[in-house]
Amino acid sequence: MRSILNLAVESAHLPVGGMYTLSMEEEELLVMEAPVDLAAADAAAKEAGQALEIGEAFEDLAEVMGNGSDEVTPREAELIGVATQMAVAGTEVEPESTIPVQEVATESARGSRIAMEAATDTARRIWNTILEYLKKIWKYISDFFYKVVGNVPVMRRQIEGLKTKAEACRKMELNKEKSDFKIASPAGLAEDGKVVKNATELKAALSTLEGAASFAFTTYAPAVVSVGEGLAKIIGEVKPDNTAAKCVEVKDLLKSKFSALKVPGASADTRYSGYNCQIGHPLLGGVSLLTKQFSDSVSEQGHLGSLERWRKAGLELVPTKRTGGEVTGEHKFAAMSPSEMEAVLGNIEKILRLVEDFGRGKKFGDLKKASETLKTASGKAASECDKLQNSEKDDEKLKGREFKAILSFNTAFASWTKDPAGQLMGHLLRSGKSAIVMVERSIACYK
């Protein structure tokens, strides 16, 4: 967290590097590096989100401070100090570095003078740094999607070799003493706590996984693109006299796009208070896709509060069971016939095509294009937003905050692109590798 806030306080900027180029010699390295990029994107997105909340906290603090006089009592200074500490809680930034407090002598008592403009200035610089940091998040996301596809050719070569061995098994006999075998890591081969035990169940599970991936990559991703394009259009139309109306347009846009999403196997889920959630089919590895839409009817929400909740809506990859669901005990898998092995390998190939098509295809290209459109519109609008926030008039300050609440969807858009796609791509490959192991173990049962 220090990386964003200290940069904001010091007005520094983060450099953005270039893309990696895939070659056969680098293939293994890229496979190893991909998870590092996703972890870096996760960390950067989390920090940007936290900094966004802290920036808003400083704006609240500046508003409260601005309503009083320059000279405050020791008690008032103490309360402002507590508020400042709360604003930077969980970071390594010292409160004193953001809101200077000077002791001053008054005729009646010794008080404190608060540099009130410091709160607003810190909030502004945090916001500007977040916009710069988004570039780094997008680099990590792009690098991850590019590199993770490096797994695909490795797995394809493995599958081709296994197809040859499966064909050879047709001329062999199944060793009756090895008609089944123990599963070393059953958690990755379990749906909702139930471990698959034969080829029929494994093929069905892989088909379900393929359906979930198809929904995420070919239904949800285009919806996110549409949201990004819609946000860019709204931002381009925001004026000082229509900020409230444009906030409503943002909410209507998100409602229309996200409410239309029907995850395969949807059923109601209540894990997120204040959100309408639908959880999809149980998937291998004990996870499921979940759609998350903010319910405006849950309570009276102002524009700012409602938009904050909508930034956390979307599609997530979550544990199927909120508690429990652990896979324990010994589990066995029935050795597959050659035709069953080929069918399972065919299922895995379909999943690999989905990963490859998304990671280096048009869908992710459309997301990147939408992000650039959104960034360009936001950059043009930022100066107008600053003018409103720096105004001495309370109504214009509110308009400025509404304006910035809309601009803040830049961070949400990056998160919607990163998740669940990044998590799911890694999960799909892990599940495919687990299924490959079952084929390998089955081949070993023939003699």
N, C-alpha and C positions, 0 to 999 in steps of 0.2 A: 504494500500500500504506500510505503514511503516513496516509491518510484514515481507515482503520479503526483502526490501532494507536494513533495519537495520540489519537483519540477515546476509545479504551479506557483509555489511560493518564490522560486528562484527565476521564474520565466525562462526555463530551459526548454529544449526540444529534443525529441528522440529521433535518431536516424532510422531510415527504412531501407532494408537491404533488397537484393534482387531475388529472382526465382532460381531454382536449381534446374539443371538440364539432365534428363534421364538418359543413361547409356547402359549398355549391357554390363560394363565394368562396374558401374555405380549401383546396379540394381540391389545388391545385398545391403549396401550402405543405406540406400533410401528406405528400404524396408525397416531397418533398425531406427532410422531417424524419425519416421512418421509419427510414432506415439509422442515423441518429444515435442514436436510442433503442436500437436493437439493439446498437450498439457500446458504449453506456453500460451496458446490461445485461450484456454480455460482460465488460466491465472490472470492474463491481461484483461479479459472480459469481466472477471470478477472484480478486479481492481477498478476498472472504469465504472462499473455499476456502483461500487461503494463510494467512489469519488463523486459521482453524480449526486448521490444522496447527501454527501457531506457538503457539496456546493449548495444544494437546496437548503441545508441546515444553516449555512452561513448567511444565505439570503434572508431566512426567517429571523436570524439573530440581528442582521443589519436593520431589518424593518422594526423590530422591537426597540433597538437602540435609537433608531431615528425618531421614534415617537417621544423620546424624553429629552432632557436637556444635556448639554455637554458635561456639566458637572453633576456627579452622582454621589450618593452617600456610600460609605464603606460597604454597607449591606447590599446595595444595588450592584456595586462593583463585584462583590463576591458572587452574586447570582449570575452575572454576566460571565464571570470566570468559569462557573460550573457549566453554563450552557456551552461555552467554547470547548471545554474538556469533553463534553458529550459529543460535540460535532466532530472531533478528531479521534473519538474512542476507537480502539482497535488498530490505530496507526502508530507510526513512530515519530509523528510530527508533534513538536511541542506547541501547546496552545499559545505560549508567549510569542511564538514566531509568526502568528497569524493575526492576533488582535492585541496590539500594544496597549498597555495600561500605564498611565503616569500618575503618581501621587501629586496632588495639588493642594495648596492651602486656600481655604475660603475664609470669609470673615467669621463664620460661626463654627466651623469644624474643619477637620482635615478630611478631604474626600479624594476622589480619583477622576481623572479625565480619560475618557475612552476615545481612541482614534477610530471613530465610527465608520469612516470611509474604508478602513482596513478590511472589515468584514465583507463589504460589497466587492472590494478590489480582489480579495482572495477568492471569493466565489467566481468572479469573472475569469481569473487566471486558471482556476481549476477547470472551468468549462472549456477554455481554449486549449488546455493541455489534453483534455479528454478527446477533443476532435483530432489532435495530432496523434494521440495514442491509438485511435481507431485505425489509422493507417497500418500500425504495427500488428494489430489484431488481424486485419485482412491479409497481411503477408503470411502470418502463421496459418490462417485458415487455408489460403491458396497453396502454401507449401505442403500442408498436411494432405489435402485432397490429391495433390499431384504425386506425392511420395507414396501414399498408402496404396495407390494403384500398382506400385512396384511389386506388391505381393501377388498380383493376378498372374503374370507370366510364370512366376515360380510355381504357383499352384496348378496352372494349366499343364506345365510339363510333368508335374507329379501325377496329375489325373491321366494324362496320356500313357504314362508308364503303367499305371494301375489298370487301365483298360486292357492293355496287352496281357498283363498277368491274369486278369479276370477271364479273358478269353482262353488262356492256357488252362485255367481251372476246369474248363468244360471237358478236358481230356483226363481229368484226375477224379479222385473220389474224396468225399468228405471224411475226414478222420472221425470215426464215431466217438472216440474218446475226447475229441475237441469240437463237439457240436455247438458248444457255447463257451463263452469266456467272460472273465470278470472285467468290469469297466473301471479303469484306474481313476479317472476323474469324472464321476457321474454328474456333478453339478452342471457342467456345460451341456449335458445331454438330457436335461430335465425340463419339462414344461409344468409350471405351477406345482413344483415339488414331485412330479411323477417322471421317473426316468424311462426313456424309451428302451424297449427290450428286444426289438426285432426290426427287420428291414421295413415292414409295413408301417410301423409307427415312426421310424426315422424318416421315411419318404414323406409321410403326412406332415411331420414337423417341419421339414425343409420347405415343403410347399407353402405352409402357413407363414414361415419366415420370409419366403420370397414375396408373398402377398403384402406383408407389412412393409417390406423394403420398397416395393412398387408404389405403395400408397405414399410413403415418405418422399420418394424421389420424383414421382411423376404426377402426384396430386398436391401434396403439401408445398413442395418447392415452387411450383408455378404460382400457387396462391401467395406465397411470400414475395415473389417477384411482383405480382400485381399490387400487393400492399406497398412495396417500396416505390413503385411508379406512382401510385395514388398519393402517397405521402409527399413525394417530390412536387407533384402538381399543387397540392394544398399549400405547401410551404411557399411555393412561388406566388401564391395568391394572397398570403397573409399581409394585412395592412393594420396600422394602429387601431383602426375603428372596427375591425372584424375578428379580433383574436378569439373571443368567446365563441363566435359562430364557427370558426375554423376548428376549434377544439371539438365541437360537436361533430363536425364532418370527419375528423380523425376517428372518433369513436364509432360513427356509423360505418366508416370504411372497414374497420377491424371487425365489427359485428358481422357485416355482410360476407367478408371473406372467411373468417374463422368459424362462424356458425354453420357454414356449408360443408365443413369438413366432417366426414363420417368415417372414422377409423374402422377397418374390418373387425367384425366381432364386437362392436361397441356395446358396452353396458355401463350403467351409472357408477361413478366413483366419487367418494366424498372426502378424499384426503386433503384437498385444498379448500379451506374455508373461504367463502365469498366467490367461488368459481364454480361454473358448471363444467363438470369433467366427465368424459367418457373414456373408459379403458378398453383397449382392444384385446384380441386373442392372446392367450399365454404363449410366449415364444421360448425357444430353446435358451437355456441360460437363466431362466427364472425372471425374465423381463417382459414388458409389454409397452406398446405405444399408448399414449394418453393425450387426448385433446383437452385443452384448458382454456376456457372462455370466461372472462370477467362478467359477473352478474350485477348490473347496475342497480337492480332492484333490491339487493341485499341490504342496503342502507342508503341514507342520503349522502351522495357523493358530489363534491364540487368538481369542477373541471380538472383541477390539478390532481386531486386524489384519484379520480376515475382514470385519468391518463396514466398515472403511475402504476395502477393495477393492470391496465391493459398492456403495459410494457412487459409484463411478466406472463402474458397469455401465450398461446401457441401450441406446439406439439412437443412432447417430451418422451424420452425412453426411461421408464421407471420400473422398479421391482414390481412384479405382478402382485405379490402379497406385501402389504404394508408392514407386517410383522410375521416372523416365522418363515416357513417355506424352505428351510434348509434341507438339503439332501443328505441323509445319513444312511448308514448300513451298507451291506454288500449288494451289488447289483450285477446281473449277468445279461449278456447280449447274445442272441442266437446267431450263429454263423450264417452269413448270407450265401445264397446261391449265386452263380456267375451272372445271371440275368438281373438279380436284385442289386448286385454290386454296380453293374452298368447303369441301372436306373438311378441309384443314389448319386453316382458320379455325374449323371446328367442333371440332377437337381442342383448339385453344387455349381456346375457350369452356368446354369441360368442365374444363380446368385452372383457369380463373378461378372457376368455381363452387365447386371444392374449396377454393380460397384464401378465398373470401368466406364460405363456410359455416363454415369453421374459425375464421377471424379474428373473426367477429362472431356466430357461432352457438352452439349448445348445447355442443359439444365443449369449446371454450375456457371457456365458462361453468361447465361441470362441473369443469374443472381449478382455476379460481379458487375455487369452492365447497369443493373438497377441500383446497385450501391453507389456507383459513380454518378449516376443521375441524381440520386438523393444527396450525395455529398456536394455536388455542384450547386444545387438549389439551396442547400443549407448555408454554403459559404456566401452566397449572394445575400442571403437574408440575415446573416449574423450581425452585420453592422446596424441594421434597423432595430434588431432585438436589443443591442447594447444601448442604443439611444433611449429606448423606452425604460430599460432597467436603471439607467443613470439619471432619469428624470427626478425632479423634486416633487412631482405630483403623485399622490398615492394611487390614483386610478391608472396612470400611465405605468407605474411600477408593476401593478397587477397585470396589465396587458403584456408587459415585458416578460413576466413569469409564465404567462399562458403561452406566449410565443416560444419561449425556451423549452417549455414542456413538450411542444410539438417537435422542436429541433432535437430533443433528447431521444427521439425514436431512431436516430442514427445508431445508438448503441443497441437498441432492441433489434434492429434489422440485422446487425452483425451476429447477435446471439441466435436469432431465428435461422440464420444461414448455417452457423456452426453446429447447432443442436436442433434436432437429434441426428442430423446427417453424419457428423463426424463420429459420434458415439456408435451409431448404427453401422457405419462402414466397418469400423473395427470389430464390432460384434458379429457381423455377417462373416467376416473372414475367420474369426476364431471358431464360429460354429461350423463353417465349412471344413476347417482343419480337423475339428473333432470328428466330423463325419468321415473324413478321409482315413482317420485312424481306425474307425470301425471297419472300413473296407480292407485296410492293410491287415488288421487282425483276422478278418474272415479269410483272406487269401492264405494266411499261415495255417489255417485249419485243413487245407487240402494237401493230399499227398499222391 
